[in-house]
Amino acid sequence: MLREMQVGRRRLADYRSLVARDLLAEVRELATAVRGLRVCHVSAHGTRGGIAELLVGMVPLLNDVGVDASWRVLGGSDEYFRVGRALHDGLQGAPTAISDHDMRVYERHSLLNAGGMTGHFDVVIAHDPHPLGLRQGLDSDGDTTWIWRCHLDLSEPDPAAVERVRPLLDPFDLGVFHMPSYLAPNLVRDPVVIPPAIDPLTPKNMLLAADDAAHVVSRFGVDPTRPLMTQVSRFEPWKDPMGVIDAFRLAREEVPGLQLALVGPRRTAEASGEDHFQRTRDHAGGDPGIHLLSDEQDLGPVEVNAFQTQADVVVQKSLREGFGLTVTEALWKARPTVASDVGGIPRQITDAVTGYLVDSPERCAARVVDSIRDPAWAHEMALRGKQRVRDEFLTPRLLRDWLGLLRRVAMR
């Protein structure tokens, strides 16, 4: 069931024009201490979602600097992935009702996936709740360090979900979190903070000419001559797409002709995602100014790039957020950004300095209007936001942090 992902080549030298030379030198120095270390990343998905986007760049870069890195993706039934998603949502605070039967399904599939963990690894990195069961399904000689890479906000988890994952995490050696406020010292031994990053060389984040972006969005019915407000996110309650629609309608009263694009996957593997897409569509009510665009419409990385690049304002009106890499993407493209004051978003946006932080549809609408009415000021903020991403949230910095942690593991 477990399968190995084949990734392309990536060189650290490719980033020379994008980040500071000192950072690249630090990466090379750290890499000398972990050359040849066998590291395996395990995730639930290999072609969609933020984790896959991180690993498709990180794994080849680790190999480029001398680490023997690989990436494996879980297999299993829809029911198995549904249970993993319920654990995911519960750890972020959603009420959960995971039954003993659900956990038996999860454990059975975890054992089947563990059978595919052939070879010996010095370090295994399990991303989010889906792969946690692998550790209990494998004999350990004590030479392998197991790390849980948690991409979630664990500041207010559902207690029932915590009790379900606690025994799964007991054998893990380390936990890595996005933010200090997400640390779970009573759940994972030795918690560590490593913020995520985006890869500026991927099709989603590479420079896209304005004319090309306008052409792409026009293919989806968006008028590139009229102002555009965009949110890129899954259609799920945490991302509050219906609240975005409410904010859009308020903003349109002040900005006639404003359009809204809600762009993202439906999460069709889980009924809750499909249901929320339909509820969002019902909330839009056939409004011709609202464009709901999902992966069913051949919406790939370049198209997402185009909608972010073309946007007069990018919004991220999340109710809960792990880190908010869609915010990072928008800032990197120097787009005026209005986002909720939750999760890792304030780590990226200083209010009225690199973007706007909001806490309601009304406040979101007001800041969207401000950004469109004063484009010069909005552009100044956006440029400061881009510089913050360049300094702190690009792949080479993430690589440096991981190499530092791997060196610590190797020296144990």
C-alpha positions in Angstrom: 0.0 0.0 0.0 2.8 2.4 0.9 4.4 3.8 -2.3 7.6 5.8 -2.9 7.3 9.2 -4.6 9.6 10.0 -7.4 10.8 13.6 -7.2 12.7 15.6 -9.7 16.1 17.2 -9.2 16.6 20.4 -7.4 19.9 22.2 -6.6 20.7 24.6 -3.8 22.5 26.7 -6.3 19.2 27.4 -8.1 18.3 29.7 -5.2 21.4 32.0 -5.4 19.4 35.0 -6.8 16.6 34.6 -4.3 18.1 34.4 -0.9 21.2 35.7 1.0 24.6 34.2 0.3 25.1 33.8 4.0 22.1 31.5 4.3 23.3 29.3 1.5 26.8 29.0 3.1 25.2 28.1 6.4 23.2 25.3 4.7 26.3 23.9 3.1 28.2 23.9 6.4 25.4 22.1 8.3 25.1 19.5 5.5 28.6 18.3 6.1 27.6 16.8 9.5 24.7 14.8 8.1 25.9 13.6 4.7 24.7 10.1 4.0 22.0 10.2 6.7 19.1 8.0 5.6 15.9 10.1 6.1 12.3 9.1 5.1 9.4 11.4 5.0 5.9 9.9 5.1 2.7 11.8 4.2 -1.0 11.0 3.5 -0.9 12.5 0.0 1.6 12.9 -2.7 0.1 15.2 -5.2 -2.2 17.7 -3.4 -2.1 19.8 -0.2 0.5 21.9 1.5 2.6 19.0 2.8 3.0 17.5 -0.7 4.0 21.0 -1.9 6.7 21.2 0.8 8.1 17.8 0.2 8.3 18.0 -3.6 11.0 20.6 -3.2 12.5 19.6 0.2 13.3 16.0 -0.6 15.4 16.7 -3.8 17.2 19.5 -2.0 18.1 17.3 0.9 19.6 14.8 -1.6 21.4 17.6 -3.4 23.3 18.6 -0.2 24.2 14.9 0.6 21.4 13.5 2.7 19.9 10.2 1.5 16.3 11.4 1.5 13.1 9.7 0.3 9.4 10.2 0.5 6.6 7.6 0.9 2.9 8.1 0.6 0.2 6.1 2.4 -2.4 4.0 0.7 -5.7 2.8 2.0 -9.5 3.0 1.8 -11.6 6.1 1.9 -12.7 5.1 5.4 -9.1 5.0 6.6 -8.4 8.5 5.2 -11.7 9.7 6.7 -10.5 8.6 10.2 -7.1 10.3 9.7 -8.9 13.5 8.6 -11.1 13.3 11.7 -8.0 13.1 13.9 -6.6 16.0 11.9 -9.7 18.2 12.5 -10.0 17.1 16.1 -6.4 18.2 16.9 -7.3 21.6 15.5 -10.3 21.9 17.8 -13.2 20.4 15.9 -15.5 18.1 18.0 -14.8 14.5 17.1 -16.8 11.3 17.4 -14.1 8.7 16.5 -15.4 5.3 17.4 -13.4 2.2 18.4 -14.4 0.8 15.1 -12.8 3.8 13.4 -9.6 3.3 15.3 -9.5 -0.4 14.3 -9.8 0.6 10.7 -7.0 3.1 11.2 -4.8 0.6 13.0 -5.4 -2.1 10.4 -4.4 0.1 7.5 -1.4 1.4 9.5 -0.1 -2.1 9.8 -0.6 -2.7 6.1 1.3 0.5 5.3 4.0 -0.4 7.8 4.7 -3.5 5.7 5.9 -1.3 2.9 8.5 0.5 5.0 11.3 -1.6 3.5 14.9 -0.7 4.1 16.6 0.9 7.1 16.3 4.6 8.0 18.2 6.7 10.5 15.2 9.1 10.7 11.5 8.7 9.8 9.4 11.9 9.7 5.7 11.4 9.9 3.6 14.3 8.7 0.3 15.0 10.5 -1.9 12.3 12.0 -2.4 9.9 9.1 1.1 8.2 9.4 1.3 8.1 13.2 0.2 4.4 13.3 3.2 3.3 11.3 5.5 3.4 14.3 3.6 0.8 16.3 3.5 -1.5 13.3 7.3 -1.7 13.0 9.9 -3.4 15.1 12.6 -1.0 16.2 16.2 -1.7 16.9 16.5 1.6 18.6 18.7 3.1 15.9 15.9 5.0 14.1 14.7 8.4 15.3 11.0 9.0 14.8 9.8 12.6 14.3 6.3 13.8 14.2 6.0 16.8 11.9 2.8 18.5 13.0 1.4 21.1 10.6 -1.6 21.9 12.8 -2.6 24.4 15.5 -2.7 22.3 18.7 -3.4 25.2 21.0 -7.0 24.2 21.6 -7.4 20.5 20.5 -10.5 18.4 21.1 -9.7 16.3 24.2 -11.2 13.2 22.5 -8.8 13.5 19.6 -5.9 14.0 21.9 -6.7 10.8 23.8 -6.9 8.9 20.4 -3.4 10.0 19.3 -1.6 10.0 22.6 -0.8 6.2 22.5 0.3 6.6 18.9 2.7 9.3 19.8 4.2 7.7 22.8 7.0 5.9 20.8 8.0 9.1 18.9 11.3 10.8 19.9 10.6 14.4 18.7 7.7 16.6 17.6 8.2 19.5 15.2 5.7 22.4 15.2 5.2 25.6 13.2 4.8 28.0 16.1 5.7 28.1 19.8 2.0 28.5 20.7 1.4 25.1 18.9 3.7 23.1 21.1 2.2 20.1 22.9 4.7 19.3 25.6 2.4 16.9 27.3 1.7 15.0 24.0 5.2 14.8 22.4 8.6 14.4 23.9 11.1 17.1 23.0 9.0 19.6 20.9 10.9 21.8 18.4 9.7 24.8 16.4 10.5 25.0 12.7 8.2 27.4 10.6 7.3 26.1 7.1 8.2 27.8 3.9 7.2 28.0 0.2 9.4 27.1 -2.8 9.7 30.1 -5.1 10.8 27.8 -8.0 7.5 25.8 -8.3 4.9 26.6 -10.9 2.6 28.0 -8.2 5.2 30.5 -7.0 7.4 31.4 -9.9 7.1 34.8 -11.5 4.1 35.0 -13.8 3.7 37.9 -16.2 0.6 40.1 -15.7 -0.6 39.5 -19.2 -0.4 35.8 -18.8 -2.2 35.9 -15.5 -5.0 38.0 -17.0 -5.3 35.5 -19.9 -5.6 32.5 -17.5 -8.3 34.0 -15.3 -10.3 35.1 -18.3 -10.6 31.5 -19.3 -12.5 30.9 -16.1 -15.0 33.7 -16.7 -13.2 36.4 -14.7 -13.0 39.8 -16.2 -9.4 40.9 -15.9 -10.4 44.6 -16.4 -12.5 44.6 -13.2 -11.2 44.4 -9.5 -10.7 40.9 -8.2 -10.7 39.5 -4.6 -9.3 36.0 -4.3 -9.1 33.3 -1.6 -7.1 30.1 -2.3 -8.1 27.4 0.2 -9.9 24.1 0.6 -13.7 24.3 0.8 -14.0 23.5 4.5 -15.4 25.3 7.5 -12.0 26.3 9.0 -11.3 28.4 5.8 -14.7 30.1 6.1 -15.5 30.5 2.4 -19.1 31.6 3.3 -17.6 34.3 5.5 -15.5 35.4 2.6 -18.7 35.7 0.5 -20.2 37.9 3.2 -17.2 40.1 3.3 -17.2 40.3 -0.5 -20.8 41.4 -0.7 -20.1 44.2 1.9 -17.0 45.3 -0.1 -18.9 45.3 -3.4 -21.2 48.0 -2.0 -18.2 50.3 -2.0 -16.4 48.9 -5.0 -18.9 48.4 -7.9 -17.8 45.7 -10.3 -15.7 43.8 -7.7 -15.4 40.1 -8.4 -14.6 37.2 -6.0 -12.7 34.0 -6.8 -12.8 31.2 -4.3 -10.2 28.7 -5.5 -9.3 25.3 -4.1 -9.9 21.6 -3.8 -13.3 20.2 -2.8 -11.7 17.4 -0.6 -14.0 15.0 -2.5 -12.4 12.0 -0.7 -14.3 13.2 2.4 -18.0 13.8 2.4 -17.7 16.8 4.7 -15.6 18.6 2.1 -18.1 18.0 -0.7 -21.0 19.1 1.5 -19.2 22.3 2.4 -18.6 23.1 -1.2 -22.3 22.7 -1.9 -23.2 24.8 1.0 -20.8 27.5 -0.2 -22.4 27.3 -3.7 -25.8 27.7 -2.1 -24.6 30.7 -0.1 -23.3 32.3 -3.3 -26.8 31.9 -4.7 -25.9 32.1 -8.3 -24.3 35.5 -8.0 -22.5 36.1 -11.3 -19.7 38.1 -9.5 -18.7 35.0 -7.4 -16.6 32.3 -9.0 -16.2 29.0 -7.2 -13.3 27.2 -8.8 -12.2 23.7 -7.8 -9.8 21.0 -8.9 -12.6 19.5 -11.1 -12.1 22.4 -13.5 -8.4 21.5 -14.4 -7.2 24.1 -11.9 -3.5 23.4 -11.5 -0.6 25.2 -9.9 -0.2 27.7 -12.7 -3.9 28.6 -12.6 -3.7 29.1 -8.8 -0.6 31.3 -9.4 -2.6 33.3 -12.0 -5.5 34.0 -9.6 -3.2 35.2 -6.9 -1.1 37.3 -9.3 -4.2 38.8 -10.9 -5.9 39.6 -7.6 -6.2 43.2 -6.5 -6.5 41.8 -3.0 -5.9 38.3 -1.7 -7.8 37.3 1.4 -7.4 34.4 3.9 -10.4 34.6 6.2 -9.6 31.4 8.2 -11.2 30.6 11.5 -8.3 28.4 12.5 -5.0 28.0 10.6 -1.9 25.9 10.9 0.5 28.5 9.4 -1.2 29.8 6.3 1.1 29.2 3.4 -1.5 30.6 1.0 -0.8 33.9 2.8 3.0 33.4 2.2 2.3 32.7 -1.5 0.3 35.9 -1.8 2.9 38.0 0.0 5.7 36.5 -2.2 3.8 37.6 -5.3 3.6 41.2 -3.7 -0.2 41.1 -3.6 -2.1 43.2 -1.0 -3.2 40.7 1.6 -6.1 40.8 4.1 -6.1 37.8 6.5 -7.5 36.7 9.8 -5.5 37.3 13.0 -5.2 33.5 13.7 -2.7 30.8 13.7 0.6 31.5 11.9 -0.8 34.4 9.9 0.4 37.1 12.4 3.9 35.6 12.2 3.8 36.8 8.5 1.6 39.9 8.6 2.2 42.9 10.8 -1.1 44.8 10.7 -0.9 47.8 8.3 2.8 47.1 7.7 3.0 44.0 5.5 -0.8 43.5 5.1 -4.0 43.7 7.1 -5.1 41.5 10.0 -8.9 41.2 10.5 -11.3 39.4 12.8 -14.7 39.7 11.2 -16.4 39.8 7.7 -17.1 43.5 8.3 -13.4 44.3 9.1 -12.3 42.1 6.2 -14.6 44.0 3.8 -13.3 47.4 5.1 -9.7 46.5 4.5 -10.4 45.1 1.0 -12.0 48.4 0.2 -9.0 50.3 1.7 -6.6 48.3 -0.4 -8.5 48.9 -3.7 -9.1 52.6 -3.1 -5.4 53.3 -2.1 -3.4 51.0 -4.4 -0.1 52.9 -3.9 -0.2 52.3 -0.1 -1.4 48.7 -0.6 1.5 48.1 -3.0 4.0 49.5 -0.4 2.7 47.0 2.2 2.8 44.2 -0.3 6.5 44.9 -1.1 7.3 44.8 2.6 5.4 41.5 2.8 7.5 40.1 -0.1 10.7 41.0 1.7 9.6 39.3 4.9 8.9 36.1 2.9 12.3 36.4 1.2 14.0 36.8 4.6 12.1 34.1 6.6 9.8 31.8 4.6 11.6 30.4 1.5 12.8 26.8 1.1 16.5 27.4 1.8 15.7 28.7 5.3 13.5 25.6 5.9 16.3 23.4 4.6 18.8 25.0 7.0 16.5 24.4 10.0 15.9 20.8 9.1 19.6 20.2 8.7 20.3 21.7 12.1 17.8 19.3 13.6 19.1 16.3 11.7 22.7 17.2 12.9 21.4 17.2 16.5 19.8 13.8 15.9 23.0 12.4 14.3 25.1 13.5 17.3 23.0 11.7 19.9 
